[in-house]
Amino acid sequence: MQQLSTTERSLIEGIDAAAMLAQVEQWCAINTGTGNLAGLAAQWSLLADAFAALPGEVRKIDPAPVTAIAADGRELETVNGAHLVLSVRPQAPRRYLLTGHMDTVFAPAHPFQSLRWLDAETLNGPGVADMKGGIAVILAALQAFESSPMSAGVGYDVMINSDEETGSLSSAPLIAELARGKAAALTYEPSALPDGTLAGERPGSANFSAVIKGRSAHAGRNPQDGRNAIIAAADMALRLKALERPGLSINPARIDGGSANNVVPDLAVLRFNVRPRLPELAADLPQTLQDLALTLENLHEVSIHLHGGISRPPKPLTPQAEALFGLVRECGELLGQPIRWQASGGVCDGNNIAACGVPVVDTMGVRGGAIHSDQEFLIVPSLAERAALSALVLHRLSGGNQ
């Protein structure tokens, strides 16, 4: 069985667990719900100060323009915060990408805003696992890796975006740009299970809004002159669900529209999510939806405009990704951290990175659970555990112990 080298033991022993916890507590005291520009700006500044401890340049990247469909059918620009990028040794021949996100799903008005200890090792709070704990892991791992003699020959980019929880639409071009040419990538979503299990293959994800316009009429005097947009939306929802098959799930989620009970509604907005597990299913999706919209337009004499698309391509487990997972497992064994992985139904920035042809492990963050709820928790010892794991992975990715 392999053993840690003296160099590897040295770089891991320098990880400061108390400092990591203090960072998480400080960062989680700030509300960074996606779209809370003031909170995201405050978080950006704290992260810029923290990551300045690493060599390289910290940059503020403006969000790319993104639009969404309002309940009244209008297309409006959404509000997003700035993204943070740290670039270290950009001219190095071998480079990595490490990503995280500063936003959470908890808006300023949400009641879940504070931290509390559930027991001596478990911290409950907004973003403790997803993923301000993960950001602390990135920083500590890179600080440890910089002490490795292998670090001087490689470079890396760190990206912390502000809109991951809403699909990374304003950071998708940035992710693609940073992924280009990278040898490997690590993303710091929390582990798939509290025991540290990683997420392997993932489906893709597409979000759509179908704006359906009919014709208004009096529901009692001349309903025959109306074209009911709500009926067309309901029909579309049922037909979408009927398109499901193995590897493709569809969730009609919401219908906006309508008015008084005595008015034939002339507007409806149907919102739905599609999850294709295979690239070919994702490739067929746009034409399938356009064909369905045309059928419904003719049947109900309405117009249908589809807004949206695939924001997260499917992430199959490629041989290159399996090799990276194998290295993570090998490093975990050396550290006494059993590592396994399983398919996940969720999506993240790892999908976007994998679509660029870069092998990625996207659950390198802390152990915890109950994310996206007021029960979210962080297993505090996993901060230092996962930082050690990443530091060792980076060291060996760079030729250490060979």
Buried (B, 14 or more C-beta within 10 A) or exposed (E): EEEBEEBBEEBBEEBBBEBBBEBBBBBBBBBBBBBBEEBBBBBBEBBBEBBEEBEBEBBEBEBBEBEBBEEEBEEEEBBBBBBBBBBBBEEBEBBBBBBBBBBBBBBEEEEBBEBEEEEEEBBBBBBBBBBBBBBBBBBBBBBBBBBBEBBEEBBBBBBBBBBBBBBBBBBBBBBEEBBEEBBBBBBBBBBBBBEBBBBBBBBBBBBBBBBBBBBBBEBEEEEEEBBBBBBBBBBBBEBBEEBEEEEBBBBBEEBBBBEEEEBBBBBBBBBBBBBBBBBEBBEEBBEBBEEBBEBBBEEBEBBBBBBBEBBBBBBBBBEBBEEBBEBBBBBBEBBEBEBBBEBBEBBBBBBBBBBBEBBBBBBBBBBBBEBEEEEBBBBBBBBBBBBBBBBBBBBBBBEBBE
